[in-house]
Amino acid sequence: MRPEAAWAYHRGMNRLALALVLLSGLVAACNPTCPPDFHPIALPEFMVGLSQTPPTVVPIAQQLGVRYTRPTLAWRDLESTVVPLGLTVDYVRAHPELVTQFIAEHDWSSFDDEIGGMLAGGLTPVPIVGHGYVGTLPTYNGVPADPDHLGRDEYLARQYLVTRATVERYDADGDLDAPGSPHIRYWQTENELNEAFLTALWGWRTPSFTDAFGSAWQDWSYVSQILSTLRLAVKDADPTALTTLNFHTDISDALNQFLLQPTWLESIESWRLQMDFLGMDAYPNYYESTPVKGSVVGDRIVQIQGQSCGMPIVVMETGYPTGPSVEGFDETQQVDYIQTAFDGAAGAGASGFFLFGTQTSEQSTVDITPEDLANLALVADAYDTGNIGELLDFLVFNLDYIQTHFVYVLQAVEPYWGLVRADGTHKPSWDTYQAIAQSAH
C-alpha cells in the first residue's frame, strides 16, 4: 500500500469499526481490577536521579547531590552484528549454558566501566536493558536487527539471552559476576514501549515512518510479549531484582485510538503487573515553549495512581530544553519547569524524580523557518487536544518534506536539555536541581 493510501485508509476508519476493535480486546487493556493477593513493594527512599548519562555524569551527579543514574546498556555494544540462530525463549531457558557461553564470549568492558564508575562514585544505577531503538540494536544484513528483520521469535529469544546475561553479570551471586561483584537491583525493561508504534512512525525504531504500518511495533500483543520476556529474563537471572518501565504519557487518547493503540493509561492498566514499580515520562513542552507546563507532571501522577494498585510511581524522565531560541525556549523557563514539575510530582505522591538533562551540545543542526514554526504549532495542538484531522492532511500531502526536513525540526530540542552547557558552565537550573536533590534527602 502506498503511503498516501495507507494514511487515507486510516483516516477513513469509522467510529463504529474502532469501537468494535476496542471491544474485541485487541486494544483494550486487561486486568480491570487489582489482584486481591497483590502486595506492592516499597522503595527504600525517594529516588532523585539523572536519566541522561554522558561520560561526565558521575562528577555532575556527585556535585548535584543526586544518588541515581539511568544508563542504557545497549545490545549493540556487546554485538555489532548478528544472524538468526533459530532460537526461541523456551529453548534458551531450557539451556542456561547458552547464558554462560554468551557471557564468556563477549567483551563486557564498556558495561563494566560505565557501571563500575557509577558505583565507585556512590551512585545507584537503574540501567535500561532490552532497548529496541535504532541506535541500540546490532545490525543484521546491514539494517537494525529489529523483530521484522531478525524474526519475531528470534528477537524475543536474543533479547532474553542478552538481558539475562547482563543481569547475571551484576547480580552479585558469586557466579559469572563482573569484577568487584556489583549488585544492580533496579532494571528498566525497554524504553517507552507503550508508544513503540508511534516511535517507529517517528523514526526512532525500524521499520520507520510509513513502513511501520504492519510492523511488529504496531502489534500490541507482540509488544506485550517483549515486555514480559524482558521481565522474565531479569527475574530468571536475579529473583530479587526489581523492574520498571517508563510509560510515555504525552500522546493524546484520540491519537492513540486513531492508530488503534491503547491510551497511555490503558497501557498502564494492561502492563502494571509486568513490573515492580511504575515509571513514567512527561515532556509536555516538547513542541512548544509556552506556557511552561511543569504542573502536568503532578497531574499525570494522580491519574496513574488510579491504575497503580498501590505501586510506587517514579518519574523516570522529564525535562525542558533551553533552545532552540527561535522556538522561544530559554534558561529561565527551564528553571520554572523543573521546580514546578518536581513540586507537582512530589506533592502527588511520586516515589522518585529523574531529570533528563545533564550536559548537552547546545547546538542545533537544522535551520528552522517560519513555515516550520507554523507546522510545529499544528503538531503541538494535535498532541495536546487530539484534534488530528488537520494533522493528517499535513502528513498525507507533505511526506517528502516531513521525512527529509521536518522530522529534524521536530527533534531540534534534543541538544538543549542540559543543566550544564557544552563549555562546562552551569545554567541557572543547576542550582534549582541541586536544591531539590538536597531537600529530597
Contacts in CASP RR format, 6 or more apart in sequence:
PFRMAT RR
TARGET T0000
AUTHOR 0000-0000-0000
METHOD contacts of the structure
MODEL  1
MRPEAAWAYHRGMNRLALALVLLSGLVAACNPTCPPDFHPIALPEFMVGL
SQTPPTVVPIAQQLGVRYTRPTLAWRDLESTVVPLGLTVDYVRAHPELVT
QFIAEHDWSSFDDEIGGMLAGGLTPVPIVGHGYVGTLPTYNGVPADPDHL
GRDEYLARQYLVTRATVERYDADGDLDAPGSPHIRYWQTENELNEAFLTA
LWGWRTPSFTDAFGSAWQDWSYVSQILSTLRLAVKDADPTALTTLNFHTD
ISDALNQFLLQPTWLESIESWRLQMDFLGMDAYPNYYESTPVKGSVVGDR
IVQIQGQSCGMPIVVMETGYPTGPSVEGFDETQQVDYIQTAFDGAAGAGA
SGFFLFGTQTSEQSTVDITPEDLANLALVADAYDTGNIGELLDFLVFNLD
YIQTHFVYVLQAVEPYWGLVRADGTHKPSWDTYQAIAQSAH
1 9 0 8 1.000
1 213 0 8 1.000
3 209 0 8 1.000
3 210 0 8 1.000
3 399 0 8 1.000
4 396 0 8 1.000
4 399 0 8 1.000
6 210 0 8 1.000
6 213 0 8 1.000
7 210 0 8 1.000
7 392 0 8 1.000
7 395 0 8 1.000
7 396 0 8 1.000
8 396 0 8 1.000
10 258 0 8 1.000
10 259 0 8 1.000
10 392 0 8 1.000
11 389 0 8 1.000
11 392 0 8 1.000
11 396 0 8 1.000
13 258 0 8 1.000
13 260 0 8 1.000
18 257 0 8 1.000
18 258 0 8 1.000
18 260 0 8 1.000
21 27 0 8 1.000
21 260 0 8 1.000
22 28 0 8 1.000
22 257 0 8 1.000
26 220 0 8 1.000
26 221 0 8 1.000
26 260 0 8 1.000
27 220 0 8 1.000
27 257 0 8 1.000
27 260 0 8 1.000
27 261 0 8 1.000
27 262 0 8 1.000
27 266 0 8 1.000
28 262 0 8 1.000
28 266 0 8 1.000
29 262 0 8 1.000
29 266 0 8 1.000
29 267 0 8 1.000
29 268 0 8 1.000
29 269 0 8 1.000
29 270 0 8 1.000
30 269 0 8 1.000
30 270 0 8 1.000
31 269 0 8 1.000
31 270 0 8 1.000
31 272 0 8 1.000
31 273 0 8 1.000
32 269 0 8 1.000
34 309 0 8 1.000
34 310 0 8 1.000
35 273 0 8 1.000
35 309 0 8 1.000
38 273 0 8 1.000
38 309 0 8 1.000
40 277 0 8 1.000
40 308 0 8 1.000
40 309 0 8 1.000
40 310 0 8 1.000
40 311 0 8 1.000
40 312 0 8 1.000
41 242 0 8 1.000
41 276 0 8 1.000
41 277 0 8 1.000
41 311 0 8 1.000
41 312 0 8 1.000
42 312 0 8 1.000
43 277 0 8 1.000
43 312 0 8 1.000
43 314 0 8 1.000
43 351 0 8 1.000
43 352 0 8 1.000
45 67 0 8 1.000
45 441 0 8 1.000
46 346 0 8 1.000
46 351 0 8 1.000
46 352 0 8 1.000
46 353 0 8 1.000
46 440 0 8 1.000
46 441 0 8 1.000
47 67 0 8 1.000
47 68 0 8 1.000
47 126 0 8 1.000
47 314 0 8 1.000
47 351 0 8 1.000
47 352 0 8 1.000
47 353 0 8 1.000
47 354 0 8 1.000
48 65 0 8 1.000
48 66 0 8 1.000
48 67 0 8 1.000
48 68 0 8 1.000
48 352 0 8 1.000
48 353 0 8 1.000
48 354 0 8 1.000
48 436 0 8 1.000
48 437 0 8 1.000
48 440 0 8 1.000
48 441 0 8 1.000
49 61 0 8 1.000
49 66 0 8 1.000
49 67 0 8 1.000
49 68 0 8 1.000
49 69 0 8 1.000
49 70 0 8 1.000
49 352 0 8 1.000
49 353 0 8 1.000
49 354 0 8 1.000
49 355 0 8 1.000
49 437 0 8 1.000
50 57 0 8 1.000
50 60 0 8 1.000
50 61 0 8 1.000
50 64 0 8 1.000
50 66 0 8 1.000
50 68 0 8 1.000
50 69 0 8 1.000
50 70 0 8 1.000
50 354 0 8 1.000
50 355 0 8 1.000
50 356 0 8 1.000
50 357 0 8 1.000
50 358 0 8 1.000
51 69 0 8 1.000
51 70 0 8 1.000
51 316 0 8 1.000
51 317 0 8 1.000
51 354 0 8 1.000
51 355 0 8 1.000
51 356 0 8 1.000
51 357 0 8 1.000
52 70 0 8 1.000
52 356 0 8 1.000
52 357 0 8 1.000
52 358 0 8 1.000
52 360 0 8 1.000
52 417 0 8 1.000
52 418 0 8 1.000
53 69 0 8 1.000
53 70 0 8 1.000
53 71 0 8 1.000
53 72 0 8 1.000
53 114 0 8 1.000
53 358 0 8 1.000
54 358 0 8 1.000
54 359 0 8 1.000
56 358 0 8 1.000
56 359 0 8 1.000
56 420 0 8 1.000
57 69 0 8 1.000
57 118 0 8 1.000
57 358 0 8 1.000
58 69 0 8 1.000
58 117 0 8 1.000
58 118 0 8 1.000
58 120 0 8 1.000
58 121 0 8 1.000
58 123 0 8 1.000
60 358 0 8 1.000
60 359 0 8 1.000
60 419 0 8 1.000
60 420 0 8 1.000
61 67 0 8 1.000
61 69 0 8 1.000
61 123 0 8 1.000
62 121 0 8 1.000
62 122 0 8 1.000
62 123 0 8 1.000
63 434 0 8 1.000
64 419 0 8 1.000
64 430 0 8 1.000
64 433 0 8 1.000
64 434 0 8 1.000
64 437 0 8 1.000
65 434 0 8 1.000
65 437 0 8 1.000
65 438 0 8 1.000
65 441 0 8 1.000
66 123 0 8 1.000
66 433 0 8 1.000
66 437 0 8 1.000
67 122 0 8 1.000
67 123 0 8 1.000
67 124 0 8 1.000
67 437 0 8 1.000
67 441 0 8 1.000
68 123 0 8 1.000
68 124 0 8 1.000
68 125 0 8 1.000
68 126 0 8 1.000
68 354 0 8 1.000
69 118 0 8 1.000
69 123 0 8 1.000
69 124 0 8 1.000
69 125 0 8 1.000
69 126 0 8 1.000
70 125 0 8 1.000
70 126 0 8 1.000
70 127 0 8 1.000
70 128 0 8 1.000
70 188 0 8 1.000
70 316 0 8 1.000
70 354 0 8 1.000
71 114 0 8 1.000
71 115 0 8 1.000
71 118 0 8 1.000
71 125 0 8 1.000
71 127 0 8 1.000
71 128 0 8 1.000
72 127 0 8 1.000
72 128 0 8 1.000
72 131 0 8 1.000
72 136 0 8 1.000
72 191 0 8 1.000
73 111 0 8 1.000
73 114 0 8 1.000
73 115 0 8 1.000
73 127 0 8 1.000
73 128 0 8 1.000
73 129 0 8 1.000
73 131 0 8 1.000
73 166 0 8 1.000
74 131 0 8 1.000
74 135 0 8 1.000
74 136 0 8 1.000
74 137 0 8 1.000
75 130 0 8 1.000
75 131 0 8 1.000
75 132 0 8 1.000
75 136 0 8 1.000
75 137 0 8 1.000
75 138 0 8 1.000
75 158 0 8 1.000
75 159 0 8 1.000
75 162 0 8 1.000
76 135 0 8 1.000
76 136 0 8 1.000
76 137 0 8 1.000
76 138 0 8 1.000
77 110 0 8 1.000
77 111 0 8 1.000
78 106 0 8 1.000
78 107 0 8 1.000
78 108 0 8 1.000
78 111 0 8 1.000
78 162 0 8 1.000
79 106 0 8 1.000
79 138 0 8 1.000
79 162 0 8 1.000
80 138 0 8 1.000
80 139 0 8 1.000
81 138 0 8 1.000
81 139 0 8 1.000
81 140 0 8 1.000
81 142 0 8 1.000
82 138 0 8 1.000
82 139 0 8 1.000
82 140 0 8 1.000
82 145 0 8 1.000
82 150 0 8 1.000
82 158 0 8 1.000
83 140 0 8 1.000
84 140 0 8 1.000
84 150 0 8 1.000
84 151 0 8 1.000
84 154 0 8 1.000
85 154 0 8 1.000
86 153 0 8 1.000
86 154 0 8 1.000
86 157 0 8 1.000
87 153 0 8 1.000
87 154 0 8 1.000
87 157 0 8 1.000
87 158 0 8 1.000
87 161 0 8 1.000
88 153 0 8 1.000
88 156 0 8 1.000
88 157 0 8 1.000
89 153 0 8 1.000
89 156 0 8 1.000
89 157 0 8 1.000
89 160 0 8 1.000
89 229 0 8 1.000
89 232 0 8 1.000
91 157 0 8 1.000
92 98 0 8 1.000
92 99 0 8 1.000
92 157 0 8 1.000
92 160 0 8 1.000
92 161 0 8 1.000
92 164 0 8 1.000
93 160 0 8 1.000
93 232 0 8 1.000
93 236 0 8 1.000
98 161 0 8 1.000
99 161 0 8 1.000
99 164 0 8 1.000
99 165 0 8 1.000
99 168 0 8 1.000
99 176 0 8 1.000
99 237 0 8 1.000
100 176 0 8 1.000
102 161 0 8 1.000
102 162 0 8 1.000
102 165 0 8 1.000
103 165 0 8 1.000
103 168 0 8 1.000
103 169 0 8 1.000
103 176 0 8 1.000
106 165 0 8 1.000
108 169 0 8 1.000
108 178 0 8 1.000
111 166 0 8 1.000
111 169 0 8 1.000
111 178 0 8 1.000
112 178 0 8 1.000
112 179 0 8 1.000
115 125 0 8 1.000
115 127 0 8 1.000
115 170 0 8 1.000
115 178 0 8 1.000
115 182 0 8 1.000
115 184 0 8 1.000
116 178 0 8 1.000
116 182 0 8 1.000
118 124 0 8 1.000
118 125 0 8 1.000
119 125 0 8 1.000
119 182 0 8 1.000
124 185 0 8 1.000
124 186 0 8 1.000
125 184 0 8 1.000
125 186 0 8 1.000
126 186 0 8 1.000
126 187 0 8 1.000
126 188 0 8 1.000
126 244 0 8 1.000
126 316 0 8 1.000
127 166 0 8 1.000
127 184 0 8 1.000
127 187 0 8 1.000
127 188 0 8 1.000
128 187 0 8 1.000
128 188 0 8 1.000
128 189 0 8 1.000
128 190 0 8 1.000
128 191 0 8 1.000
129 162 0 8 1.000
129 163 0 8 1.000
129 166 0 8 1.000
129 167 0 8 1.000
129 187 0 8 1.000
129 188 0 8 1.000
129 189 0 8 1.000
129 230 0 8 1.000
129 233 0 8 1.000
129 234 0 8 1.000
130 136 0 8 1.000
130 159 0 8 1.000
130 162 0 8 1.000
130 163 0 8 1.000
130 189 0 8 1.000
130 190 0 8 1.000
130 230 0 8 1.000
131 137 0 8 1.000
131 190 0 8 1.000
131 191 0 8 1.000
132 146 0 8 1.000
132 190 0 8 1.000
132 191 0 8 1.000
132 205 0 8 1.000
133 191 0 8 1.000
133 199 0 8 1.000
133 204 0 8 1.000
133 205 0 8 1.000
134 144 0 8 1.000
134 203 0 8 1.000
134 204 0 8 1.000
134 205 0 8 1.000
134 206 0 8 1.000
134 208 0 8 1.000
135 144 0 8 1.000
137 144 0 8 1.000
137 145 0 8 1.000
137 146 0 8 1.000
138 144 0 8 1.000
138 145 0 8 1.000
139 145 0 8 1.000
140 149 0 8 1.000
140 150 0 8 1.000
141 149 0 8 1.000
143 149 0 8 1.000
143 206 0 8 1.000
144 206 0 8 1.000
145 155 0 8 1.000
145 158 0 8 1.000
146 155 0 8 1.000
146 205 0 8 1.000
146 206 0 8 1.000
146 207 0 8 1.000
146 215 0 8 1.000
146 216 0 8 1.000
146 217 0 8 1.000
147 155 0 8 1.000
147 156 0 8 1.000
147 215 0 8 1.000
147 216 0 8 1.000
147 217 0 8 1.000
147 222 0 8 1.000
148 206 0 8 1.000
148 207 0 8 1.000
148 215 0 8 1.000
148 216 0 8 1.000
149 206 0 8 1.000
150 158 0 8 1.000
152 216 0 8 1.000
152 222 0 8 1.000
155 216 0 8 1.000
155 226 0 8 1.000
156 225 0 8 1.000
156 226 0 8 1.000
156 229 0 8 1.000
159 226 0 8 1.000
159 229 0 8 1.000
159 230 0 8 1.000
159 233 0 8 1.000
160 229 0 8 1.000
160 230 0 8 1.000
160 232 0 8 1.000
160 233 0 8 1.000
161 233 0 8 1.000
163 189 0 8 1.000
163 230 0 8 1.000
163 233 0 8 1.000
163 234 0 8 1.000
163 237 0 8 1.000
164 233 0 8 1.000
164 234 0 8 1.000
164 236 0 8 1.000
164 237 0 8 1.000
165 237 0 8 1.000
167 184 0 8 1.000
167 187 0 8 1.000
167 233 0 8 1.000
167 234 0 8 1.000
167 237 0 8 1.000
167 238 0 8 1.000
167 241 0 8 1.000
168 175 0 8 1.000
168 176 0 8 1.000
168 237 0 8 1.000
168 238 0 8 1.000
169 176 0 8 1.000
169 177 0 8 1.000
169 178 0 8 1.000
170 177 0 8 1.000
170 178 0 8 1.000
170 182 0 8 1.000
170 183 0 8 1.000
170 184 0 8 1.000
171 177 0 8 1.000
171 183 0 8 1.000
171 184 0 8 1.000
171 237 0 8 1.000
171 238 0 8 1.000
171 240 0 8 1.000
171 241 0 8 1.000
172 181 0 8 1.000
172 182 0 8 1.000
172 183 0 8 1.000
173 238 0 8 1.000
174 181 0 8 1.000
184 241 0 8 1.000
185 240 0 8 1.000
185 241 0 8 1.000
185 242 0 8 1.000
186 241 0 8 1.000
186 242 0 8 1.000
186 243 0 8 1.000
186 244 0 8 1.000
187 234 0 8 1.000
187 241 0 8 1.000
187 242 0 8 1.000
187 243 0 8 1.000
187 244 0 8 1.000
188 243 0 8 1.000
188 244 0 8 1.000
188 245 0 8 1.000
188 246 0 8 1.000
188 316 0 8 1.000
189 227 0 8 1.000
189 230 0 8 1.000
189 231 0 8 1.000
189 234 0 8 1.000
189 243 0 8 1.000
189 244 0 8 1.000
189 245 0 8 1.000
189 274 0 8 1.000
189 275 0 8 1.000
190 226 0 8 1.000
190 227 0 8 1.000
190 230 0 8 1.000
190 245 0 8 1.000
191 246 0 8 1.000
192 199 0 8 1.000
192 246 0 8 1.000
192 247 0 8 1.000
192 248 0 8 1.000
192 281 0 8 1.000
193 223 0 8 1.000
193 226 0 8 1.000
193 227 0 8 1.000
193 245 0 8 1.000
194 245 0 8 1.000
194 247 0 8 1.000
194 248 0 8 1.000
194 262 0 8 1.000
194 264 0 8 1.000
194 267 0 8 1.000
194 268 0 8 1.000
194 271 0 8 1.000
195 248 0 8 1.000
195 251 0 8 1.000
195 261 0 8 1.000
195 264 0 8 1.000
196 205 0 8 1.000
196 217 0 8 1.000
196 223 0 8 1.000
197 212 0 8 1.000
197 215 0 8 1.000
197 217 0 8 1.000
197 218 0 8 1.000
197 223 0 8 1.000
197 259 0 8 1.000
197 261 0 8 1.000
198 248 0 8 1.000
198 251 0 8 1.000
198 255 0 8 1.000
198 256 0 8 1.000
198 259 0 8 1.000
198 261 0 8 1.000
199 205 0 8 1.000
199 217 0 8 1.000
199 248 0 8 1.000
200 206 0 8 1.000
200 207 0 8 1.000
200 208 0 8 1.000
200 209 0 8 1.000
200 212 0 8 1.000
200 215 0 8 1.000
200 217 0 8 1.000
200 218 0 8 1.000
201 208 0 8 1.000
201 209 0 8 1.000
201 210 0 8 1.000
201 212 0 8 1.000
202 208 0 8 1.000
202 407 0 8 1.000
202 410 0 8 1.000
203 209 0 8 1.000
203 212 0 8 1.000
203 407 0 8 1.000
205 212 0 8 1.000
205 217 0 8 1.000
207 215 0 8 1.000
207 217 0 8 1.000
209 403 0 8 1.000
210 399 0 8 1.000
212 218 0 8 1.000
216 222 0 8 1.000
216 223 0 8 1.000
217 223 0 8 1.000
218 259 0 8 1.000
218 260 0 8 1.000
218 261 0 8 1.000
220 261 0 8 1.000
220 262 0 8 1.000
224 270 0 8 1.000
224 271 0 8 1.000
224 274 0 8 1.000
227 245 0 8 1.000
227 271 0 8 1.000
227 274 0 8 1.000
228 274 0 8 1.000
230 243 0 8 1.000
231 243 0 8 1.000
231 274 0 8 1.000
231 275 0 8 1.000
234 241 0 8 1.000
234 243 0 8 1.000
235 241 0 8 1.000
235 243 0 8 1.000
242 276 0 8 1.000
242 277 0 8 1.000
243 274 0 8 1.000
243 275 0 8 1.000
243 276 0 8 1.000
244 275 0 8 1.000
244 276 0 8 1.000
244 277 0 8 1.000
244 278 0 8 1.000
244 279 0 8 1.000
244 314 0 8 1.000
244 316 0 8 1.000
245 271 0 8 1.000
245 274 0 8 1.000
245 275 0 8 1.000
245 278 0 8 1.000
245 279 0 8 1.000
246 279 0 8 1.000
246 280 0 8 1.000
246 281 0 8 1.000
246 316 0 8 1.000
246 317 0 8 1.000
247 264 0 8 1.000
247 267 0 8 1.000
247 268 0 8 1.000
247 278 0 8 1.000
247 279 0 8 1.000
247 280 0 8 1.000
247 281 0 8 1.000
247 304 0 8 1.000
248 264 0 8 1.000
248 281 0 8 1.000
249 264 0 8 1.000
249 280 0 8 1.000
249 281 0 8 1.000
249 282 0 8 1.000
249 300 0 8 1.000
250 281 0 8 1.000
250 282 0 8 1.000
250 283 0 8 1.000
250 284 0 8 1.000
250 286 0 8 1.000
250 383 0 8 1.000
251 264 0 8 1.000
251 383 0 8 1.000
252 382 0 8 1.000
252 383 0 8 1.000
252 384 0 8 1.000
252 385 0 8 1.000
252 386 0 8 1.000
253 263 0 8 1.000
253 386 0 8 1.000
254 385 0 8 1.000
254 386 0 8 1.000
254 387 0 8 1.000
254 388 0 8 1.000
255 382 0 8 1.000
255 383 0 8 1.000
255 386 0 8 1.000
255 388 0 8 1.000
256 262 0 8 1.000
256 263 0 8 1.000
256 264 0 8 1.000
257 263 0 8 1.000
258 388 0 8 1.000
262 270 0 8 1.000
265 303 0 8 1.000
265 304 0 8 1.000
265 307 0 8 1.000
268 278 0 8 1.000
268 304 0 8 1.000
268 307 0 8 1.000
268 308 0 8 1.000
269 307 0 8 1.000
272 278 0 8 1.000
272 307 0 8 1.000
272 308 0 8 1.000
272 309 0 8 1.000
272 311 0 8 1.000
273 309 0 8 1.000
275 311 0 8 1.000
276 311 0 8 1.000
277 311 0 8 1.000
277 312 0 8 1.000
277 313 0 8 1.000
277 314 0 8 1.000
277 351 0 8 1.000
278 304 0 8 1.000
278 308 0 8 1.000
278 311 0 8 1.000
278 312 0 8 1.000
278 313 0 8 1.000
278 314 0 8 1.000
279 313 0 8 1.000
279 314 0 8 1.000
279 315 0 8 1.000
279 316 0 8 1.000
280 300 0 8 1.000
280 301 0 8 1.000
280 304 0 8 1.000
280 313 0 8 1.000
280 314 0 8 1.000
280 315 0 8 1.000
280 316 0 8 1.000
281 315 0 8 1.000
281 316 0 8 1.000
281 317 0 8 1.000
281 318 0 8 1.000
282 296 0 8 1.000
282 297 0 8 1.000
282 300 0 8 1.000
282 315 0 8 1.000
282 317 0 8 1.000
282 318 0 8 1.000
282 341 0 8 1.000
283 317 0 8 1.000
283 318 0 8 1.000
283 319 0 8 1.000
284 293 0 8 1.000
284 294 0 8 1.000
284 296 0 8 1.000
284 297 0 8 1.000
285 292 0 8 1.000
285 293 0 8 1.000
285 294 0 8 1.000
285 319 0 8 1.000
285 320 0 8 1.000
285 321 0 8 1.000
285 329 0 8 1.000
285 337 0 8 1.000
286 413 0 8 1.000
287 376 0 8 1.000
287 377 0 8 1.000
287 379 0 8 1.000
287 380 0 8 1.000
287 383 0 8 1.000
287 410 0 8 1.000
288 327 0 8 1.000
288 376 0 8 1.000
288 377 0 8 1.000
288 380 0 8 1.000
289 327 0 8 1.000
289 328 0 8 1.000
289 329 0 8 1.000
289 330 0 8 1.000
289 333 0 8 1.000
290 328 0 8 1.000
290 333 0 8 1.000
292 320 0 8 1.000
292 333 0 8 1.000
292 336 0 8 1.000
292 337 0 8 1.000
292 340 0 8 1.000
293 337 0 8 1.000
294 320 0 8 1.000
294 336 0 8 1.000
294 337 0 8 1.000
294 340 0 8 1.000
294 341 0 8 1.000
294 344 0 8 1.000
295 340 0 8 1.000
295 341 0 8 1.000
295 344 0 8 1.000
296 341 0 8 1.000
297 315 0 8 1.000
297 318 0 8 1.000
297 340 0 8 1.000
297 341 0 8 1.000
297 342 0 8 1.000
297 344 0 8 1.000
297 345 0 8 1.000
298 341 0 8 1.000
298 344 0 8 1.000
298 345 0 8 1.000
298 347 0 8 1.000
298 348 0 8 1.000
298 350 0 8 1.000
299 348 0 8 1.000
301 313 0 8 1.000
301 315 0 8 1.000
301 344 0 8 1.000
301 345 0 8 1.000
301 348 0 8 1.000
301 349 0 8 1.000
301 350 0 8 1.000
302 348 0 8 1.000
304 313 0 8 1.000
305 313 0 8 1.000
305 348 0 8 1.000
305 349 0 8 1.000
312 351 0 8 1.000
312 352 0 8 1.000
313 349 0 8 1.000
313 350 0 8 1.000
313 351 0 8 1.000
313 352 0 8 1.000
314 350 0 8 1.000
314 351 0 8 1.000
314 352 0 8 1.000
314 353 0 8 1.000
314 354 0 8 1.000
315 341 0 8 1.000
315 345 0 8 1.000
315 350 0 8 1.000
315 352 0 8 1.000
315 353 0 8 1.000
315 354 0 8 1.000
316 354 0 8 1.000
317 354 0 8 1.000
317 356 0 8 1.000
318 341 0 8 1.000
318 353 0 8 1.000
318 354 0 8 1.000
318 355 0 8 1.000
318 356 0 8 1.000
319 334 0 8 1.000
319 337 0 8 1.000
319 338 0 8 1.000
319 341 0 8 1.000
319 355 0 8 1.000
319 356 0 8 1.000
319 357 0 8 1.000
319 417 0 8 1.000
320 329 0 8 1.000
320 333 0 8 1.000
320 334 0 8 1.000
320 337 0 8 1.000
320 338 0 8 1.000
320 341 0 8 1.000
320 417 0 8 1.000
321 329 0 8 1.000
321 334 0 8 1.000
321 413 0 8 1.000
321 414 0 8 1.000
321 416 0 8 1.000
321 417 0 8 1.000
322 329 0 8 1.000
322 330 0 8 1.000
322 331 0 8 1.000
322 333 0 8 1.000
322 334 0 8 1.000
322 362 0 8 1.000
322 416 0 8 1.000
322 418 0 8 1.000
322 427 0 8 1.000
323 329 0 8 1.000
323 330 0 8 1.000
323 362 0 8 1.000
323 364 0 8 1.000
323 412 0 8 1.000
323 413 0 8 1.000
323 416 0 8 1.000
324 364 0 8 1.000
324 368 0 8 1.000
324 412 0 8 1.000
324 413 0 8 1.000
324 416 0 8 1.000
326 368 0 8 1.000
326 373 0 8 1.000
327 368 0 8 1.000
327 373 0 8 1.000
327 376 0 8 1.000
327 412 0 8 1.000
327 413 0 8 1.000
329 413 0 8 1.000
329 416 0 8 1.000
331 427 0 8 1.000
331 428 0 8 1.000
331 429 0 8 1.000
332 428 0 8 1.000
334 427 0 8 1.000
334 428 0 8 1.000
334 429 0 8 1.000
335 428 0 8 1.000
335 429 0 8 1.000
335 432 0 8 1.000
338 355 0 8 1.000
338 429 0 8 1.000
338 432 0 8 1.000
338 433 0 8 1.000
338 436 0 8 1.000
339 432 0 8 1.000
339 436 0 8 1.000
341 353 0 8 1.000
342 353 0 8 1.000
342 436 0 8 1.000
345 352 0 8 1.000
345 353 0 8 1.000
346 353 0 8 1.000
346 440 0 8 1.000
353 436 0 8 1.000
353 440 0 8 1.000
355 419 0 8 1.000
355 433 0 8 1.000
356 417 0 8 1.000
357 417 0 8 1.000
357 418 0 8 1.000
357 419 0 8 1.000
358 417 0 8 1.000
358 418 0 8 1.000
358 419 0 8 1.000
358 420 0 8 1.000
359 418 0 8 1.000
359 419 0 8 1.000
359 420 0 8 1.000
359 421 0 8 1.000
359 422 0 8 1.000
359 424 0 8 1.000
360 414 0 8 1.000
360 415 0 8 1.000
360 416 0 8 1.000
360 417 0 8 1.000
360 418 0 8 1.000
360 420 0 8 1.000
360 422 0 8 1.000
361 415 0 8 1.000
361 422 0 8 1.000
362 415 0 8 1.000
362 416 0 8 1.000
362 421 0 8 1.000
362 422 0 8 1.000
363 415 0 8 1.000
363 422 0 8 1.000
364 412 0 8 1.000
364 415 0 8 1.000
364 416 0 8 1.000
365 408 0 8 1.000
365 415 0 8 1.000
366 405 0 8 1.000
366 408 0 8 1.000
366 409 0 8 1.000
366 412 0 8 1.000
368 409 0 8 1.000
368 412 0 8 1.000
372 405 0 8 1.000
372 406 0 8 1.000
372 409 0 8 1.000
375 394 0 8 1.000
375 406 0 8 1.000
375 409 0 8 1.000
376 409 0 8 1.000
376 410 0 8 1.000
378 390 0 8 1.000
378 391 0 8 1.000
378 394 0 8 1.000
379 391 0 8 1.000
379 410 0 8 1.000
381 387 0 8 1.000
381 390 0 8 1.000
382 388 0 8 1.000
382 389 0 8 1.000
382 390 0 8 1.000
382 391 0 8 1.000
395 402 0 8 1.000
398 406 0 8 1.000
418 427 0 8 1.000
418 429 0 8 1.000
419 426 0 8 1.000
419 427 0 8 1.000
419 429 0 8 1.000
419 430 0 8 1.000
419 433 0 8 1.000
420 426 0 8 1.000
420 427 0 8 1.000
420 430 0 8 1.000
421 427 0 8 1.000
END
